[in-house]
Amino acid sequence: MVPGDTISLIGTTSEHIDYDQIDNLHVTEREVDILLAEGAKLAPIMANTRVLRAYAGVRPLVAVDDDGSGRNISRGIVLLDHEQRDGLKGFTTITGGKLMTYRLMAEWATDLVAKKLGNTQSCQTHLRPLPGSQEAPKTLKKTASIAKPVYESAIYRHGERAASFLADDAKSQAVICECEMVTAGEIEYAIKQLDVNNLVDLRRRTRLGMGPCQGELCSYRAASLFSEYGQVSGCQSSHLLVDFLEERWKGIKPIFWGDALREAEFSYWIYEGLLGASDLPSFDSATEKQQ
């Protein structure tokens, strides 16, 4: 069990995935039941705690034996020089590992490639702080005329870079996502400065739509801001909204009971009954029709 911002994560299961099924993953009822049962042993309150969503992904682990269960597969990093190993010049593979080791994996891979290109400079990424990771200016908290939960959330996500969008004007301070305290100013900053091109990108950068309501109202509000701050038409904003709701639905469907079911039904009434969302095509389908 791992705390993550305003929520906690529990997992993972271990299942072998055939290569031809990598792009066709589904969360199974069995996996959800296993995680909840095992989690309740660790934290009994989980038996009565609301589950927000479930998701699945594939990790490219490398087997070193014939154990079919996969539990004995190493989580270590594997770097393959295909020129040395297979006689394929110009090919390098970095695999294994996990998210916690992604920087080190990148260092190993780039060091090998750089060496082949004649670059002998040592890697510096383990010495340089990531953008926004330095301590935020203390004066920011004292001078920002904005609600404490809002600016603390912004500083937590963006560090000292939050100073660039924690403005005094009411428009920037407008809260778009109440669950995660995301403001219009933060969304404008993400669209203009962080290469955010859709609502899924925005979710990754700001946590918009990741709270208990799973984007019930904030996604609708945020979609309209893309036409204001980004190079997106009103029609395209509607497509982005539909695509985002579909992405959220994938994670809600496997835990469709209790509060999650009631929340999903309420969201359906809003988007279908009031907004007629089913009449809006996704961005991909609209593009296909144009072609």
Secondary structure, DSSP 8 states (H G I E B T S, - for coil): -EEETTEEE---------GGGTTS----HHHHHHHHHHHHHH-GGGGGS------------B-SS--TTSTTSB-SEEEEEHHHHHS-TT-EEEEE--GGGHHHHHHHHHHHHHHHTT------TTTS--TT-S---HHHHHH--S-HHHHHHHHHHHGGGGGGT--SSHHHH-EEETTTTEEHHHHHHHHHHS---SHHHHHHHH-TT-STTSSTTHHHHHHHHHHHHSS--HHHHHHHHHHHHHHHHHHHGGG-SHHHHHHHHHHHIIIIIIT-GGGS--HHHHHHHH-
